Amino acid sequence: MKKEYSLKKLKPRPGTLKVDKEAAKVPISIRVDGAVLASLKSEAQRLGLPYQTYVGSLLHQYVGGDLIEKKTVEILKKLKAS
């Protein structure tokens, strides 16, 4: 493997750039409690992830129905036991 590579010979791809606008990352601004943010950052660090990636993952899981609240789990357990 070379120590250095020359990028002078690279050429741009022809045509227009195809980007799915729905899949693009959109910057947002939200306010969260400091303790919540600290917990999120701590958990992300434990998992070896950037905290924004971790927060995005949690939101994705929640919206997809893969992540539910503890209270919901308790209610479902009580309903099954009945």
N, C-alpha and C positions, 0 to 999 in steps of 0.2 A: 504494500500500500504506500502511495506517495505521501510525503509530508505536506506538500502543497499541490493544489490543483489550479489550473488556469481556466477561468470562466469566460475568457474573451471570445471563444468560438461558439458560445451558446447563442441561439437565435430564438426570438419569440415565436410561439405557435401561431399559425395562420388562423384567421376567423375571429369571431367574437367570443368573449368569455361567457361560458354558460354557468349561471349561478341560480340555484333554487332559492328565491327570496324567502320562502317559508323556512328553509333550513339554515339561513344565515343567522349569525349571532347578532342580537339586538341589545345595545346597552340600555340598562334601566337604572333607576335610582330608587332605593327603598330605605325606609327607616326601621331598624330593629333595635331591641334593647341591647345594651353593651354586654350583658351576661349571656344572652343568646348568641351573639356574634362570637364571643370568646369560646363558647362551647362548640360552635360550628368549626371555628378555626382549629381548636384543639383536636376534635374528632378527625378533621381533614388531615391534620399533621400526622395523627396516629395511623391513618390509612395510607399516608404517603401521597396525598393529592393536594393540588392547590385548592384553597377553600372555595373559590368561586366555581370551580369545576364540581366540587362536592355539593354546593348549594344547588347548582343546575341539575345535578344528578337526582337530588332529593325531590326537586320540583317535577322533574320528568317522571320519576317513579310515582309520585302522588297523583299527577294528572292521568297517568296510565292505569291507575287503580292498583298498582303493585304495592303501594305504601299506604297503610291505613292507621288511624289513631288508636292508641291503646284502649280508649274507652269503647270504641267500636268493637274491638276484639273481645272485650269483657262482655259486652251486650250479646254478641254472637254466641259466646260460650254459654251464657245464661239461657238463651233461647234454645240451644241444642239440648241443654240439660232438662228443659221443661217437657 
